[in-house]
């Protein structure tokens, strides 16, 4: 079936959102919401997907503040992602009530200018509820029902979904991420239903009090590779996983102590997000997002720069903390976590060209030569993101990455947590620092 004109207009928008765990921010003030939205807009993120759990008593106050803050920012949108796993399914009448209350707001995302965009985290067994919800309030419904095959999700409740969101953002084992899952979603959705593609920088969780969650998925090289895949797939929407899910280590927003209470409530053996900035993963988002939206790489990238990310201890420096590589509950073969990650400093440089460019990685003052292992799709000497890595090589201390051209420094990045052979509570922190 050919896509309708209205859907073609939706598809042309190509908006990018970041997933926000509202349950992590009960102590947020209006100023905190305003600051996060400012940072997101600086990175060219179009809005927040507000993940809300059914039994969370804090969400009403948080939603009021979020919509107030968004109302003060031109072009920044919000939409609901109803979480059906964290605290059980949402009653249909409560979903309807919330969408009616906030859906009329100018800040609520309406891809066609009329219907509020609504998503979920799981909930396919409640698919039939959405027939009644959509009869009561006309929404553009794009759920994450990744726990069932895409074809089944498309057909669920008589095809109630207007599109699908995939949560399949991480590779299995030591392999690189591919678009195989995205391709399956696109094929199942056809030409007249939307696809929202996930992008994530990392994944590590160790929360015994949350059902024994304790595994690592490979993040080496993932962020840049995934944005290259976004440029190839050109989905209708992109959702970044996440802005502030500190418990799963895939946040790209700032780390505030007031958001880290889950480490205590979930009996974590260490607070693996405190002091572990991920700000660096936002640095090239304006470039990545522009390429996704326009479908082309500019002749010049604007301001050239560099970012870096790395784990803060060699994989075998400390006990693994019971962490596995992969998660057998998701049908994956578990591996030792050290088989999924390299003891390396990873770096990315946004350049007009790599002609005459040199990279130097310093660990504790020990200078290591770098090189680019991945270049833009158009090849060497062209504008875009160049990436590479340098092994720890037994070195510890402060990490500094410098990119120069013809002997003149283009950019330097530093300030992340030092690499050390010691670990908090003698437990390996499989999270990464991104500066």
C-alpha positions in Angstrom: 0.0 0.0 0.0 1.4 3.4 -0.9 1.9 5.7 2.1 -0.6 8.4 2.5 0.3 12.1 2.0 -0.3 12.7 5.8 2.1 9.9 6.7 4.7 11.1 4.2 4.6 14.5 6.0 5.2 12.7 9.3 8.1 10.7 7.8 9.7 13.9 6.5 10.0 15.3 10.0 12.7 12.9 11.2 12.7 14.0 14.8 15.2 12.8 17.5 14.2 12.2 21.1 16.0 11.2 24.2 14.4 8.7 26.7 14.0 10.2 30.1 13.3 8.0 33.2 10.8 10.3 35.1 11.1 8.0 38.1 14.7 9.1 38.5 13.9 12.8 38.9 11.4 13.2 41.8 13.7 15.8 43.4 14.1 17.8 40.2 13.2 21.5 40.4 12.0 23.6 37.5 15.5 24.8 37.0 16.8 21.2 36.7 14.3 20.5 33.9 15.2 23.7 32.2 18.9 22.9 32.3 18.4 19.4 30.9 16.3 20.7 28.1 18.8 23.5 27.3 21.6 20.9 27.1 19.4 18.6 24.9 18.6 21.4 22.5 22.2 22.4 22.3 22.8 18.9 21.0 19.9 19.3 18.5 17.7 16.8 20.3 14.1 17.7 19.5 12.5 16.5 22.7 12.2 14.0 25.5 10.3 10.7 25.6 9.0 10.7 29.2 9.1 7.1 30.6 6.5 6.8 33.4 5.6 3.9 35.6 2.1 3.1 36.6 2.5 3.1 40.4 5.0 5.9 40.7 3.5 8.6 43.0 6.1 11.2 41.9 5.1 11.4 38.2 2.3 14.0 38.5 4.5 16.6 40.1 7.4 15.8 37.7 5.1 16.0 34.6 3.8 19.4 35.7 7.4 20.7 35.9 8.5 19.1 32.7 5.7 20.6 30.6 6.2 24.0 32.3 9.9 23.9 31.4 9.2 22.8 27.8 6.6 25.6 27.4 9.5 28.1 27.8 11.6 26.6 25.0 10.7 27.0 21.4 10.7 23.8 19.4 11.2 21.3 22.2 8.6 18.6 22.5 7.6 15.9 25.0 5.7 12.7 24.7 4.7 9.8 27.0 6.4 6.4 27.0 4.1 4.3 29.3 6.3 1.7 31.1 4.4 -1.6 31.4 7.3 -3.5 33.0 8.7 -1.4 35.9 5.5 -1.4 38.0 3.0 -3.4 36.0 0.6 -2.6 33.2 -1.1 0.8 32.9 -4.9 0.9 33.4 -6.4 2.1 30.1 -8.4 4.8 31.8 -5.3 6.3 33.4 -3.5 6.4 30.0 -6.5 8.1 28.5 -6.7 10.6 31.3 -3.0 11.6 31.1 -3.0 11.9 27.3 -6.2 14.1 27.4 -4.7 16.3 30.2 -1.3 16.9 28.5 -1.9 16.1 24.8 -3.4 19.5 24.1 -0.3 21.2 25.3 1.7 23.0 22.6 4.8 21.2 24.0 3.3 17.8 23.4 4.7 16.2 20.3 2.1 15.8 17.5 3.9 14.5 14.3 1.0 15.4 12.1 0.1 18.6 14.0 -3.0 16.9 15.4 -2.5 13.5 17.1 -0.4 13.2 20.3 2.5 10.8 19.8 2.4 8.0 22.4 4.9 5.1 23.0 5.5 2.4 25.6 8.2 0.3 27.1 6.8 -3.2 26.4 3.1 -4.2 27.1 2.2 -6.3 24.1 -0.1 -8.4 26.3 -2.2 -5.2 26.8 -2.4 -4.4 23.1 -6.2 -4.7 23.1 -6.4 -1.9 25.6 -5.2 0.5 22.9 -8.3 0.0 20.8 -10.3 1.6 23.6 -7.7 4.2 24.3 -7.5 5.3 20.7 -11.3 5.4 20.5 -11.3 7.8 23.5 -8.4 9.9 22.4 -6.9 9.9 18.9 -3.2 9.2 19.3 -0.3 8.3 17.0 0.7 5.1 18.7 4.3 3.8 18.3 4.9 1.2 21.1 8.0 -0.7 22.0 6.8 -4.3 21.9 10.3 -5.7 21.2 9.7 -8.8 23.3 7.6 -10.2 20.4 8.6 -10.5 16.7 8.0 -7.4 14.7 5.4 -9.1 12.5 3.4 -10.1 15.5 3.7 -6.6 17.0 2.4 -5.0 13.7 -0.6 -7.3 13.7 -1.4 -7.1 17.5 -4.9 -6.0 18.3 -5.9 -5.8 14.7 -2.9 -3.6 13.8 -3.7 -1.0 16.5 -0.1 0.4 16.3 0.7 3.3 13.9 4.3 2.3 14.0 6.8 0.5 16.2 9.8 1.5 18.4 12.6 -1.1 18.8 14.6 -1.4 22.0 17.2 -3.5 20.3 20.1 -1.1 20.5 23.0 -3.3 21.6 25.0 -6.1 20.0 25.0 -9.7 21.0 28.3 -10.8 22.5 31.5 -9.5 21.0 30.0 -8.8 17.6 29.5 -5.3 16.2 26.0 -3.9 16.0 24.2 -4.4 12.7 21.0 -3.1 11.2 19.5 -6.7 10.9 16.9 -5.9 13.6 16.1 -2.5 12.1 15.7 -4.1 8.7 13.2 -6.7 10.2 11.2 -3.9 11.7 11.1 -1.9 8.5 10.0 -4.9 6.5 7.2 -5.8 8.9 6.0 -2.2 9.1 5.8 -1.7 5.3 5.3 1.7 3.8 2.4 3.0 5.9 3.6 2.6 9.5 6.4 4.5 11.2 9.7 3.1 12.6 11.5 4.7 15.6 15.1 3.5 15.7 17.1 3.2 18.9 20.6 4.5 19.5 22.6 3.9 22.7 26.2 4.5 23.7 26.7 1.8 26.4 25.0 -0.8 28.6 26.0 -2.1 32.1 23.8 -2.8 35.0 24.4 -4.3 38.5 21.3 -3.8 40.5 20.7 -6.9 42.7 17.5 -5.4 44.2 15.9 -5.0 40.7 15.5 -8.7 39.9 19.2 -9.5 40.0 20.0 -7.3 37.0 23.8 -7.7 36.4 25.1 -7.8 32.9 27.2 -6.0 30.3 26.6 -5.5 26.6 29.4 -4.4 24.3 29.7 -0.6 23.8 33.1 -0.4 22.2 32.6 1.6 19.0 28.8 1.5 19.3 27.8 5.2 19.4 29.5 6.3 16.2 28.6 3.0 14.4 25.0 3.4 15.3 24.7 6.9 14.1 26.3 5.8 10.8 23.5 3.2 10.6 20.9 5.8 11.3 22.2 7.7 8.3 21.9 4.6 6.2 18.4 3.5 7.5 17.0 7.0 7.8 14.1 5.9 10.1 11.0 8.1 10.7 12.1 8.8 14.2 15.2 8.2 16.4 15.1 7.7 20.2 18.3 7.9 22.2 18.6 5.4 25.0 18.8 7.2 27.2 19.1 10.7 28.7 19.2 9.5 32.4 19.0 5.8 32.9 22.0 5.6 35.2 21.1 2.1 36.4 21.8 0.8 32.9 24.7 3.1 32.2 23.4 4.4 28.8 22.8 8.0 29.9 24.0 10.9 27.8 22.7 13.6 30.1 24.5 15.1 33.1 25.0 13.1 36.3 23.4 14.7 39.4 23.6 13.1 42.8 19.8 13.7 43.3 19.2 11.3 40.5 21.3 8.4 41.8 19.0 7.1 44.6 18.4 3.8 42.8 21.9 2.6 43.6 21.0 2.5 47.3 17.4 1.3 46.8 18.5 -1.5 44.5 21.4 -2.6 46.7 24.1 -1.9 44.1 27.6 -3.0 45.2 28.9 0.3 44.0 27.6 3.6 42.6 28.9 3.1 39.0 27.5 6.3 37.7 28.8 8.9 40.2 31.9 10.6 38.7 31.3 8.8 35.4 30.4 11.6 33.0 28.9 10.7 29.6 28.8 14.3 28.4 31.3 13.5 25.6 28.7 11.4 23.8 26.6 14.6 23.2 29.5 16.5 21.5 29.0 15.4 17.9 25.2 14.9 18.1 24.5 18.1 16.2 26.5 16.7 13.3 25.0 13.2 13.5 21.5 14.6 13.7 22.0 17.0 10.8 23.3 14.2 8.6 20.3 12.0 9.6 17.8 14.7 8.9 19.3 16.1 5.6 20.5 12.9 4.2 23.9 14.4 3.4 27.3 15.3 4.9 28.1 19.0 4.7 31.2 20.2 2.8 32.6 21.5 6.1 31.8 20.3 9.6 31.9 23.6 11.3 34.0 23.5 14.5 36.4 20.5 14.4 36.8 18.6 17.7 37.6 15.4 19.6 35.9 13.3 22.2 37.0 10.1 24.0 35.5 7.4 26.1 37.1 4.5 28.2 36.5 2.3 31.1 38.4 3.3 34.2 40.1 0.0 35.1 41.5 -2.9 33.1 39.0 -5.7 32.8 40.9 -8.1 35.0 42.2 -5.5 37.6 39.3 -6.2 40.0 36.7 -9.0 40.5 33.9 -8.9 37.9 31.2 -8.4 40.6 29.2 -11.3 39.2 28.6 -9.4 36.0 28.1 -11.5 32.8 28.5 -10.5 29.2 25.1 -10.9 27.6 21.9 -11.9 29.5 20.5 -15.4 29.3 17.1 -14.1 30.3 17.0 -12.6 26.8 18.0 -15.9 25.1 21.7 -15.0 24.8 24.7 -17.1 25.5 26.5 -15.6 28.5 30.2 -14.9 28.2 32.9 -13.5 30.6 32.5 -9.7 30.4 36.1 -9.2 29.7 35.5 -10.9 26.3 33.1 -8.1 25.2 35.3 -5.1 25.9 38.8 -3.9 25.1 41.2 -2.2 27.6 41.5 0.8 25.3 40.9 4.5 25.1 38.4 5.1 22.2 38.3 8.5 20.5 36.4 10.2 17.7 37.4 13.3 15.8 35.0 15.5 13.8 37.1 16.8 10.9 36.9 18.6 7.6 39.6 16.1 6.5 42.2 13.8 8.0 44.9 15.2 5.7 48.0 15.9 7.9 46.1 14.9 11.1 47.8 13.1 14.0 46.3 11.7 17.2 48.1 11.4 20.5 46.7 9.6 23.6 48.3 10.3 26.9 47.7 8.0 29.9 49.4 9.2 33.1 51.8 11.2 31.0 52.8 8.2 28.8 52.2 9.3 25.2 50.8 6.8 22.8 50.4 7.3 19.1 46.9 6.9 17.7 45.5 6.3 14.3 42.0 6.3 12.7 40.5 2.8 12.1 37.2 4.1 10.8 36.8 7.0 8.4 33.6 8.7 6.9 31.6 6.8 4.4 33.0 8.9 1.6 36.5 7.8 2.5 39.7 9.5 3.8 40.2 13.2 3.2 36.5 13.9 3.5 34.4 15.7 6.1 32.9 13.6 9.0 33.8 11.6 12.1 37.0 9.6 12.2 37.4 7.0 15.1 40.2 4.9 16.6 41.5 3.5 19.8 44.7 3.1 21.8 45.3 0.2 24.3 45.9 1.0 27.9 49.2 -0.8 27.7 49.5 -1.2 31.4 49.4 2.6 31.9 47.3 4.3 34.5 46.5 7.9 35.4 44.9 10.9 33.6 43.7 10.5 30.1 44.3 13.2 27.5 43.6 12.9 23.8 45.0 15.5 21.4 44.3 15.9 17.7 46.6 18.1 15.6 47.1 19.0 11.9 50.5 19.7 10.5 51.9 20.0 14.1 49.2 22.5 15.2 46.7 21.4 17.8 43.1 21.2 16.6 41.5 20.0 19.8 42.3 18.4 23.1 40.0 16.5 25.5 40.7 15.6 29.1 39.1 15.8 32.5 37.6 12.3 32.8 38.2 10.0 35.7 41.7 8.5 35.8 42.5 5.0 34.8 43.5 2.9 37.8 44.1 -0.6 38.9 41.9 -0.1 41.9 38.1 -0.3 42.0 35.5 1.0 44.4 34.5 -1.7 46.9 36.9 -4.0 45.0 34.2 -4.5 42.3 34.9 -3.8 38.6 32.9 -0.9 37.3 32.0 -1.8 33.7 30.6 1.6 33.0 32.6 4.0 30.8 33.6 7.7 31.0 32.9 9.9 28.0 34.6 13.3 27.8 
